[in-house]
Amino acid sequence: MRSFRDFMEEKVREYYSSPREKFSSFGDFFTAPELDRAFGEAIADFLYYRLKDFDTPVILELGAGRGLMARDILNYYREKDAELFSQITYLIYELSPYLREKQRLLLSEFKNVGWVEEFPEMEGVILSNEFFDTLPVHVVKEDKELYLSEGGEEVWLSLDDERVRGFIRKMGYEGLKQRVEVCLDCIEILRRIAHSLVRGYHLVIDYGYTSEELSKFPEGTVVGYKKHRLRDDIYAQDMDISAQVNFSALMEYGKDFGLKTVLYDTQRNFLASIPHFLTQLETLSYEESPESIERLSRLKTMLISMGDRFKVLFQSKGL
Ligand SMILES: C[S@@+](CC[C@H](N)C(=O)[O-])C[C@H]1O[C@@H](n2cnc3c(N)ncnc32)[C@H](O)[C@@H]1O
């Protein structure tokens, strides 16, 4: 018997470590950095003046996939401000050896990129796109937690984990009659982020909800994706499993760890507030080449179909 949390951790590790193509139209899903370089560039633009406040800024990206966002952010700074570019160190924290190798190949032209196992003491920005949703969750309903038997059957056992109970109490979820997902790994990563940032920012982009929206998900938010299709047989082979991010928890625990929420909004509003993104949209809308038309439609996807589902949380520490 093992908890759903342990099952999900193992599935995610296996999934991202296997060499099968996961990203792009041949894979299982698209992420915003995979859609168009405008996404990484917009983030670079958003962070530009903030990074210039530090003498030797560090950018630490968590779960970097194929490394496209890192490439687009670095290219943006190299073109815009050679001095800032020369001061930046870009670090990646990545679980999958297979993806680390892909990132190494893609980013080989940049001499200021490195990979870390631990979060260093740093000034700068820690950022991630679609990372927190891959961290494993405890699935709880009233006083029971979901386990899986050796044969793969769902079994509900009495909820004994005091850390999970503490989360439910802190978030005010006691007495709820629905499924609640408790991502203690998210809280642990957040604690490490806060500990590592001497001064700086934390930027999370992911799909998720706040406590007020919890009742929209009476059966929880865990899903599997394969070949761009949402699947409910999450126990099947080689499946990407994820759970939506509880942003209220990141904000609430963030406070305890010294992380102040500066901004929480939809991806649509976030992108629409960034000058570089708006300029790109406008420029592309005047161009007539097939490539520009295609790019324009990808930027619209980031704003429209992904725009409300994805949320952006921006926190600061020591500033
Ligand atoms: C959905 S992909 C997103 C990739 C990329 N950020 C993007 O937007 O295209 C999740 C990424 O997080 C990594 N990852 C998942 N769990 C992790 C963990 N516990 N520690 C470090 N990286 C992890 C995966 O290997 C993968 O690179």
The ligand as an ORCA input file, in Angstrom:
! r2SCAN-3c Opt
* xyz 0 1
  C       5.537     20.545    -17.449
  S       7.274     20.598    -17.569
  C       7.528     22.343    -17.812
  C       8.823     22.630    -18.516
  C       9.108     24.103    -18.820
  N       9.135     24.919    -17.645
  C       8.102     24.649    -19.821
  O       7.301     25.496    -19.435
  O       8.142     24.217    -20.979
  C       7.831     20.307    -15.897
  C       9.332     20.414    -15.682
  O       9.634     20.286    -14.285
  C      10.619     19.257    -14.108
  N      10.376     18.678    -12.775
  C       9.289     17.962    -12.362
  N       9.407     17.635    -11.064
  C      10.591     18.151    -10.634
  C      11.293     18.128     -9.380
  N      10.792     17.526     -8.309
  N      12.487     18.768     -9.321
  C      13.009     19.405    -10.404
  N      12.399     19.440    -11.611
  C      11.211     18.815    -11.736
  C      10.381     18.320    -15.272
  O      11.453     17.453    -15.517
  C      10.146     19.354    -16.394
  O      11.357     19.912    -16.830
*
